[in-house]
C-alpha cells in the first residue's frame, strides 16, 4: 500500500496517509476539520540498492544455469587456445612499440 501526501487548502496543514490504491482521497483535514484537503503529488519512495551488485543471472532458473554451465564447458578449450594466441601477439607488438 502506498503513502499519499495531503495538503489542506484552508489552513495549509500537510500530512501523509498510508492508504490502499483503491481508497478514495481524503477530504477532511485533521487539523482544522474543513473539507478542503487535497491529495498532492509527492516525491515517492526511492529505491536503494545495497550490496556488491545485482546481475542478470542472479534469478535464473536452475535448468538455465545447468544449460549455461554445459555450454561454457564445451566452448572453453577453443576459447583458451585463441586467448593464448592473442596474448602472445599482443606481447610481441608491445615489445616492438617499446
Secondary structure as the mmCIF struct_conf table of DSSP 4:
data_model
#
loop_
_struct_conf.conf_type_id
_struct_conf.id
_struct_conf.beg_label_comp_id
_struct_conf.beg_label_asym_id
_struct_conf.beg_label_seq_id
_struct_conf.end_label_comp_id
_struct_conf.end_label_asym_id
_struct_conf.end_label_seq_id
STRN STRN1 UNK A 3 UNK A 8
TURN_TY1_P TURN_TY1_P1 UNK A 9 UNK A 11
STRN STRN2 UNK A 14 UNK A 18
TURN_TY1_P TURN_TY1_P2 UNK A 21 UNK A 22
BEND BEND1 UNK A 23 UNK A 23
HELX_LH_PP_P HELX_LH_PP_P1 UNK A 24 UNK A 26
BEND BEND2 UNK A 28 UNK A 28
TURN_TY1_P TURN_TY1_P3 UNK A 30 UNK A 32
BEND BEND3 UNK A 35 UNK A 35
STRN STRN3 UNK A 37 UNK A 40
HELX_LH_PP_P HELX_LH_PP_P2 UNK A 45 UNK A 47
BEND BEND4 UNK A 51 UNK A 52
HELX_RH_3T_P HELX_RH_3T_P1 UNK A 56 UNK A 59
HELX_RH_AL_P HELX_RH_AL_P1 UNK A 62 UNK A 97
#
